[in-house]
């Protein structure tokens, strides 16, 4: 990826920040002074436009229903878009931004169960492809159950997506990004512009905004890890997985500015996210197998099959415990975790210096 700011395609729609500054500039020479400070925000907005276009580009493939990768990619694009939107609009967010965030989350959650079924179906397909697959009959029954569940979940997801109306969402989101403020809120933007003495607000606020956003997601990430070490229940560990995703997608924006150490931080977070993703697959598989054998008609008519599936559940629990053990090793006192802690502390303490050296 070419990360040069000058090569990014910047939408023609002016922001609320750009217009007032241009009107306040009396001559061409001061205008040159304003161009550089707002460039970071233009770059962030360009990244948001890119993720928005990606998010919507997957819709036709998702609607066809036979492309698991498109469903996964649409959900990932939604997370990246939401994280960039949170960076552009810190709390308290305007009402329109809150509504758009809600639609992004609703779309992602609508496809969640479909995505879980796709992952598990692919996993079981690999097992059944082996010539000597143990408990083939039980795995085949689970595979049939997941296919039926996937079909029902997909229909529900399509009904929810139709209510969101992604075409209208796209237009409103582009307008929102075009008007994106570069300060905490529109009120702060106007007040600072009125008091500005030749220095645009973005010159002071961008590193602070990066630090503020990082402080929020970093605190949530570390707090959730600490909680999981005290309370190792599945929902708590899953909370670490979600917090790691939010941190990773914010650091992807930081990495676009070539901040030293951001690449290494992202690499470790991807490793942790992948590990927790494998753990999560085992957790969801257990939940779905339990739901499957809990059906009265299956218990009544196919008790031997139920007993075989129970054995699969026990084996799955052993594998899940091994993933949990590895997770605690990664997040306790590992050298990688300590390096990530040190890097985050540096960026939070000196955001301007970190971005200046990029």
Helices and strands as residue ranges (DSSP letters): G 5-7, H 16-24, H 28-57, H 59-64, H 68-88, H 95-110, H 112-128, H 136-164, H 166-178, H 186-195, H 201-230, H 234-255, H 262-293, H 296-301, H 303-331, H 335-349, H 351-356
